[in-house]
Amino acid sequence: MTTYTALPIPPAALAELRRTDDSGRPCVPFTADEEAAGSPLRCCLRGARAGERIALVSYAPLRRWAAESGARPGAYDEQGPVFVHAEDCGRPAARPDAYPFDQPGALRTLRRYDAGGRIVGGRLLEIPREPAEGFDKAFAEAFADPDVVLVHVRAVEYGCFQFEVRRPAA
């Protein structure tokens, strides 16, 4: 059982991204081949399967969270590539025992943000043999700082957004 909830891209944002991404480019779906199979889908938090219709879009997670929360991230706003299903996929299947994209040995950076949308720290995580324990420990460390309200998990190799975790309600 995981302690924190990994959040995918919200449905309203997905609907927009499937038309025009956060760089202003139109969505260009394609059929995943064997090479694209396994690409991390941020809509349902699982790997793509060969034959599925997917798209690579530019996504600005902090900007979208800021619009929802009233934060003003300024220069900390950034965008990057993410894979999503080209059509609605029904959202993630519940995985209370695991975090998405949790391959042991993979490197992740966990960026911590305050209520204003500013980075207030971060941590490199090499996913351990017991991924849920490693993520739980890293999120507990992040939320031990009372200023941290949001953590973005990113892949180190390309800097891609993987998922976010928000401070649990008290």
C-alpha positions in Angstrom: 0.0 0.0 0.0 1.4 3.4 -0.9 1.1 6.3 1.5 0.7 9.1 -1.1 -1.5 9.4 -4.2 0.2 9.8 -7.6 -2.0 12.1 -9.7 -2.2 11.9 -13.5 -2.9 14.9 -15.7 -6.5 16.1 -14.9 -9.3 15.4 -17.3 -9.9 19.0 -18.3 -6.3 19.5 -19.1 -6.2 16.3 -21.1 -9.1 17.5 -23.2 -7.3 20.7 -24.0 -4.0 19.0 -24.7 -5.7 16.6 -27.1 -6.6 19.7 -29.2 -3.7 22.1 -28.6 -0.8 21.5 -26.3 0.8 24.0 -23.9 3.2 25.1 -26.6 0.3 26.1 -28.8 0.8 23.2 -31.2 -2.0 20.9 -32.4 -2.1 17.4 -31.1 -0.8 14.8 -33.7 -1.9 11.3 -32.7 0.0 8.2 -33.9 -0.3 4.5 -33.4 2.3 3.2 -30.9 4.6 0.7 -32.5 7.0 -1.7 -30.7 9.5 1.2 -30.2 6.9 3.4 -28.5 5.5 0.6 -26.4 6.2 1.2 -22.8 6.2 5.0 -23.2 4.8 6.4 -19.9 1.2 7.7 -20.5 0.5 10.5 -18.1 -3.3 10.2 -18.5 -3.6 6.7 -17.0 -0.2 6.3 -15.4 0.9 3.2 -17.3 3.0 2.3 -20.2 1.7 2.5 -23.8 0.9 -0.7 -25.6 1.7 -1.3 -29.3 -1.3 -0.6 -31.4 -2.7 2.1 -29.1 -3.4 5.7 -30.4 -1.1 8.0 -28.4 0.3 11.5 -28.8 3.4 13.4 -27.6 2.4 16.8 -26.4 4.0 19.7 -24.5 2.6 20.0 -20.9 3.1 22.7 -18.3 2.1 21.1 -15.1 3.1 23.9 -12.7 1.3 26.5 -14.9 -1.9 24.5 -14.8 -1.7 23.9 -11.1 -1.0 27.6 -10.5 -4.1 28.5 -12.5 -6.2 26.2 -10.3 -4.6 27.3 -7.0 -3.9 31.0 -7.6 -0.1 30.6 -7.3 2.3 32.7 -9.3 5.3 30.5 -10.2 7.0 33.1 -12.5 10.3 31.7 -13.8 9.7 28.3 -12.3 7.0 27.6 -14.9 8.2 25.1 -17.4 6.8 22.7 -20.0 8.0 19.5 -21.5 7.0 16.5 -23.5 4.6 13.9 -22.2 2.8 11.0 -23.8 -1.0 10.7 -23.5 -3.7 8.6 -25.1 -5.1 10.3 -28.2 -8.6 9.8 -26.9 -10.1 9.4 -23.4 -8.8 6.3 -21.8 -10.9 6.2 -18.6 -8.2 7.3 -16.2 -5.8 5.2 -14.1 -6.7 1.9 -12.7 -6.2 1.8 -8.9 -2.8 0.6 -7.9 -2.7 1.2 -4.1 0.4 -0.9 -3.8 2.6 0.9 -6.3 3.6 4.2 -7.8 3.6 4.5 -11.6 6.7 4.1 -13.7 8.5 2.6 -10.7 11.3 0.5 -12.4 14.0 -0.2 -9.8 17.2 1.6 -10.8 15.5 4.4 -12.7 16.5 7.9 -11.6 13.8 10.4 -10.7 14.0 13.9 -9.4 11.3 15.0 -6.9 10.8 18.8 -7.1 9.2 20.5 -4.2 7.0 23.5 -4.6 5.4 26.0 -2.1 2.0 27.5 -2.2 3.3 30.3 -4.4 4.6 27.9 -7.0 8.3 28.4 -6.2 10.8 25.5 -6.0 11.7 25.0 -2.3 13.9 22.0 -2.7 14.3 18.7 -4.5 15.7 15.3 -4.2 17.3 12.7 -6.5 15.8 9.3 -6.1 17.2 6.1 -7.6 14.2 3.9 -7.4 15.1 1.1 -5.0 14.3 -2.6 -5.1 11.1 -1.8 -3.1 9.9 1.2 -5.1 6.9 2.1 -2.9 9.0 2.3 0.2 11.5 4.5 -1.6 8.9 6.9 -2.9 7.0 6.9 0.4 10.2 7.9 2.2 11.0 10.6 -0.3 7.5 12.1 -0.2 7.5 12.0 3.7 10.8 13.9 3.6 9.3 16.5 1.3 6.1 17.0 3.2 8.0 17.2 6.5 8.7 20.8 5.3 5.5 22.6 6.1 6.0 24.9 3.1 5.8 22.1 0.6 2.4 21.7 -0.9 3.2 19.9 -4.2 5.9 17.5 -5.5 6.5 16.8 -9.2 8.2 13.6 -10.1 10.4 13.8 -13.2 12.5 11.4 -15.1 16.2 12.4 -15.0 17.1 11.3 -18.5 14.8 13.7 -20.3 13.4 15.8 -17.5 9.9 14.7 -18.4 7.1 15.1 -15.9 5.9 11.7 -14.6 3.2 12.5 -12.0 2.5 14.8 -9.1 1.7 14.3 -5.5 0.0 16.9 -3.4 0.2 17.4 0.4 -2.3 15.0 2.0 -5.2 16.7 3.7 -4.8 17.0 7.4 
